[in-house]
Amino acid sequence: MTVFDKLLEPVLPILRQIEEERPKHWRETLRWIDLVRALVYYFTKRCGGRNAWAVALANADPTLHLPAIPRMTLSDGMRRFSPTLLRRALAALLASRDLPTNPELAFLGAVYAVDGSEFPILNGMTLPRTADVMDRVKLHLKLSLQQIIAVDFLLGTQEPNE
C-alpha cells in the first residue's frame, strides 16, 4: 500500500458509491472517481497548472494506478463533472466520523486563525479591464481551531483524546 492509497483510504468507499450512483454519459471516457484521484494527486504533487498536471499524471509511479489523462480531457472533466459530487463526498466523509471534542479549547471559546494562501487556477482567469491572465488566486480562509483539530483527527494525524 502506498502513502497515496492511505491518504485516499477513508474516502474511497464514499467515492465508489457516488461513482456507481451518478448518471453517466454514453461516450464518457474519464470516470469521475479517476478525476478525483487525479485532483488529489494534483494538490499533493503541487503541479503548476493543467499542462504540468497532465505531464505529472503521465509520469506518475505505476504503483499509484493513476491514468495518464490528456490535457483536454482534464479540462473537459473539470467542466463536465458537477462540484456538488465533491461536496457530497466531503459531507458524507465528515458525517461518517466521530469528531473529538477538546475541553481546553471549549474553555477558551471560539478561536480562529486566518490563512492567506495562493491557489493555482487550472484554466486561468482574466480580470475586468485587463488583458493579463492570472494563474493563481489568493484566498483568505478563516479557520476555527476546533474544526482544525477535528480535521487532523479525520485525516489520522491526531488521536481522538489528544
Phi, psi and chi 1 to 4 in degrees:
 res  aa     phi    psi   chi1   chi2   chi3   chi4
   1 MET       -  133.5  175.6  176.1  -80.2      -
   2 THR   -90.6  166.8   64.9      -      -      -
   3 VAL   -62.2  -36.2  173.2      -      -      -
   4 PHE   -62.2  -43.0 -171.6   70.6      -      -
   5 ASP   -63.2  -41.2  -67.4  -29.9      -      -
   6 LYS   -64.6  -36.7 -166.8   68.0  175.2  166.7
   7 LEU   -63.9  -40.3  177.3   67.0      -      -
   8 LEU   -85.2  -13.4  -71.7  170.6      -      -
   9 GLU   -51.8  -46.5 -173.1  177.0   46.9      -
  10 PRO   -65.3  -29.9  -14.9   24.3      -      -
  11 VAL  -101.3  -12.3   75.5      -      -      -
  12 LEU   -59.0  -42.8 -149.4   47.8      -      -
  13 PRO   -61.4  -36.1  -21.0   29.6      -      -
  14 ILE   -67.3  -44.4  -62.6  165.5      -      -
  15 LEU   -61.9  -40.9  -64.4  177.4      -      -
  16 ARG   -64.1  -40.6  -74.4 -175.6 -178.0  132.5
  17 GLN   -64.2  -45.0  179.1 -175.8   -2.4      -
  18 ILE   -63.4  -40.5  -67.6  172.1      -      -
  19 GLU   -61.0  -39.8  177.1   64.2   29.2      -
  20 GLU   -68.9  -35.2  -71.5  174.1   12.2      -
  21 GLU   -86.2  -25.3  -65.8  172.2   -3.4      -
  22 ARG   -71.7  148.1   73.2  171.9 -179.5   83.1
  23 PRO   -70.2  139.2   18.5  -24.4      -      -
  24 LYS  -112.0  147.2  -70.9  150.7 -173.8   84.0
  25 HIS   -83.9  142.2 -171.2  -87.1      -      -
  26 TRP   -65.8  -21.9   64.2  -82.4      -      -
  27 ARG  -105.2   16.0  -68.7 -177.3   56.9 -168.8
  28 GLU   -66.8  129.6 -174.6  174.4  -67.0      -
  29 THR  -111.4  -24.4   57.6      -      -      -
  30 LEU  -107.5  120.9  175.3   65.1      -      -
  31 ARG   -80.4  149.8  -62.7 -179.1  -40.1  152.1
  32 TRP   -60.1  -42.2  173.6   76.4      -      -
  33 ILE   -63.2  -34.5 -167.0  169.4      -      -
  34 ASP   -69.0  -36.7  -68.5  -28.6      -      -
  35 LEU   -66.4  -39.2 -179.7   65.3      -      -
  36 VAL   -64.2  -44.8  171.1      -      -      -
  37 ARG   -62.0  -39.5  -68.7 -178.9   76.2 -115.2
  38 ALA   -66.3  -35.7      -      -      -      -
  39 LEU   -65.5  -42.5  -93.8  172.9      -      -
  40 VAL   -61.8  -40.9  171.1      -      -      -
  41 TYR   -64.1  -40.6 -175.3   71.3      -      -
  42 TYR   -56.7  -46.9  170.9   82.7      -      -
  43 PHE   -76.0  -33.8  -72.6  112.4      -      -
  44 THR   -76.3  -31.1   56.2      -      -      -
  45 LYS   -82.8  -17.0 -177.3   81.9  170.8  159.7
  46 ARG    58.1   52.9  -63.4  179.1 -172.6 -114.2
  47 CYS   -67.8  148.0  -60.0      -      -      -
  48 GLY   -79.1  -22.7      -      -      -      -
  49 GLY  -177.2 -171.4      -      -      -      -
  50 ARG   -61.9  -43.8 -175.3 -163.6   59.3  178.7
  51 ASN   -65.1  -44.5  -66.9  -14.8      -      -
  52 ALA   -64.7  -33.7      -      -      -      -
  53 TRP   -63.6  -47.7 -175.6   18.4      -      -
  54 ALA   -61.5  -41.2      -      -      -      -
  55 VAL   -65.7  -42.5  170.4      -      -      -
  56 ALA   -62.6  -39.8      -      -      -      -
  57 LEU   -66.3  -39.8  -74.1  169.6      -      -
  58 ALA   -65.9  -31.3      -      -      -      -
  59 ASN  -101.6    9.6  -63.8  -34.0      -      -
  60 ALA   -65.6  150.7      -      -      -      -
  61 ASP   -57.4  130.7 -172.0  -30.0      -      -
  62 PRO   -59.4  -24.7  -19.5   27.3      -      -
  63 THR   -69.2  -14.2   60.1      -      -      -
  64 LEU   -80.1  -17.7  -61.5  178.6      -      -
  65 HIS    56.7   43.4  -54.8  -69.3      -      -
  66 LEU   -97.5  134.1  -71.8  166.1      -      -
  67 PRO   -75.0  147.3   27.3  -32.7      -      -
  68 ALA   -78.7  111.9      -      -      -      -
  69 ILE  -109.3  123.6  -56.0  171.8      -      -
  70 PRO   -61.6  156.6  -18.0   28.0      -      -
  71 ARG   -56.0  -47.0  -66.3  172.7  -50.8  175.0
  72 MET   -67.3  -33.0  -65.7  -49.6  -67.1      -
  73 THR   -68.9  -37.1  -54.2      -      -      -
  74 LEU   -61.0  -47.2  -72.2  170.5      -      -
  75 SER   -60.9  -44.4  -66.5      -      -      -
  76 ASP   -62.2  -42.4  179.9   56.7      -      -
  77 GLY   -63.4  -38.2      -      -      -      -
  78 MET   -66.4  -30.7  -64.9  -62.7  -73.1      -
  79 ARG   -83.7  -37.9  -79.3 -171.0  -63.3  -86.8
  80 ARG   -76.4  -41.9 -172.6  168.1   21.8  104.2
  81 PHE   -85.6  131.0  -64.6  118.2      -      -
  82 SER   -69.7  138.4  171.3      -      -      -
  83 PRO   -65.8  -15.9   13.3  -19.2      -      -
  84 THR   -65.5  -24.8   57.6      -      -      -
  85 LEU   -64.4  -43.4  -65.3  171.6      -      -
  86 LEU   -67.5  -39.8  -81.9  175.2      -      -
  87 ARG   -61.7  -40.4  -77.9 -170.6 -139.3  122.3
  88 ARG   -62.6  -42.0 -176.4  174.5  148.8 -160.2
  89 ALA   -63.8  -44.1      -      -      -      -
  90 LEU   -65.6  -42.5 -177.9   59.3      -      -
  91 ALA   -62.7  -41.8      -      -      -      -
  92 ALA   -66.1  -38.7      -      -      -      -
  93 LEU   -64.2  -46.3  178.9   63.5      -      -
  94 LEU   -64.6  -37.9  -69.8  173.1      -      -
  95 ALA   -69.4  -24.6      -      -      -      -
  96 SER   -82.7   -7.8   71.9      -      -      -
  97 ARG  -108.6  143.6  -58.2  -70.0 -175.6 -146.4
  98 ASP   -88.7  105.8  -68.7  -33.2      -      -
  99 LEU   -79.8  135.6  -59.9  178.2      -      -
 100 PRO   -74.3  158.4   29.4  -35.1      -      -
 101 THR  -111.7  150.6   57.9      -      -      -
 102 ASN  -125.9  106.4 -170.8  -41.1      -      -
 103 PRO   -59.4  -34.1  -13.7   20.5      -      -
 104 GLU   -64.3  -42.4  -70.3   81.9   10.5      -
 105 LEU   -71.4  -33.6  -75.3  177.8      -      -
 106 ALA   -62.8  -36.3      -      -      -      -
 107 PHE   -64.3  -37.4  174.5   72.5      -      -
 108 LEU   -72.1  -24.1  -69.2  173.4      -      -
 109 GLY    89.3 -157.7      -      -      -      -
 110 ALA   -75.1  122.3      -      -      -      -
 111 VAL  -123.3  129.0  179.7      -      -      -
 112 TYR  -121.9  152.6  -63.5   97.3      -      -
 113 ALA  -126.7  147.7      -      -      -      -
 114 VAL  -116.9  133.2  177.2      -      -      -
 115 ASP  -120.4  136.7  174.8   49.0      -      -
 116 GLY  -121.3   67.5      -      -      -      -
 117 SER   -87.4  155.0  -63.1      -      -      -
 118 GLU   -97.0  136.8  -75.6 -170.6   -9.7      -
 119 PHE  -120.9  141.1  -67.7   91.1      -      -
 120 PRO   -71.3  147.2   22.9  -29.2      -      -
 121 ILE  -104.3  122.9  -59.7  172.8      -      -
 122 LEU   -67.1  -44.8  -65.1  178.8      -      -
 123 ASN  -108.5   11.6  -69.6  -33.9      -      -
 124 GLY    77.7  164.2      -      -      -      -
 125 MET  -149.8  137.9  178.6  172.7   73.6      -
 126 THR  -110.1  130.1  -55.2      -      -      -
 127 LEU   -84.9  155.3  -65.6  175.8      -      -
 128 PRO   -60.9  148.0  -16.6   25.1      -      -
 129 ARG    63.6   24.6  -61.2 -172.8 -160.6  125.4
 130 THR  -151.1  152.4 -179.0      -      -      -
 131 ALA   -98.7   -4.9      -      -      -      -
 132 ASP   -68.8  139.8  -63.1  -22.6      -      -
 133 VAL  -102.4  125.8  176.6      -      -      -
 134 MET   -86.3  139.7  -64.9  176.2   52.9      -
 135 ASP  -111.3   -1.4   63.5  -14.4      -      -
 136 ARG  -142.4  155.6  -59.8 -170.0  161.3  -65.8
 137 VAL  -135.1  139.7   65.0      -      -      -
 138 LYS   -92.7  125.2 -172.0  162.2 -169.2  165.1
 139 LEU  -119.1  123.5 -179.0   63.2      -      -
 140 HIS   -95.4  122.5  -70.9   89.6      -      -
 141 LEU  -114.5  133.9  -61.5  172.9      -      -
 142 LYS  -101.0  117.5  178.7 -179.9  173.2 -176.4
 143 LEU  -114.9  136.1  -53.5  167.0      -      -
 144 SER   -84.8  130.2  165.3      -      -      -
 145 LEU   -60.4  -33.2  -74.7 -177.4      -      -
 146 GLN   -62.9  -39.6  -71.0   84.4   -6.1      -
 147 GLN   -73.5  -33.1  -68.9  173.4  -16.9      -
 148 ILE   -63.5  -42.0  -69.1  170.7      -      -
 149 ILE   -63.9  -39.0  -71.9  173.1      -      -
 150 ALA   -63.8  -40.7      -      -      -      -
 151 VAL   -68.1  -38.7  169.5      -      -      -
 152 ASP   -58.1  -42.2  -78.6  -14.0      -      -
 153 PHE   -66.4  -42.6  170.8   67.3      -      -
 154 LEU   -59.6  -39.1 -179.4   69.6      -      -
 155 LEU   -84.0   -4.4  -65.1  174.9      -      -
 156 GLY    85.8   14.9      -      -      -      -
 157 THR   -92.2   -4.5   56.7      -      -      -
 158 GLN  -143.6  143.7 -173.3  178.1   57.3      -
 159 GLU   -79.4  155.4  -68.3  -60.5  -43.4      -
 160 PRO   -59.3  -32.6  -16.5   22.7      -      -
 161 ASN   -94.9    4.9  -65.3  -29.9      -      -
 162 GLU   -75.4      -  -75.9 -175.0    6.3      -
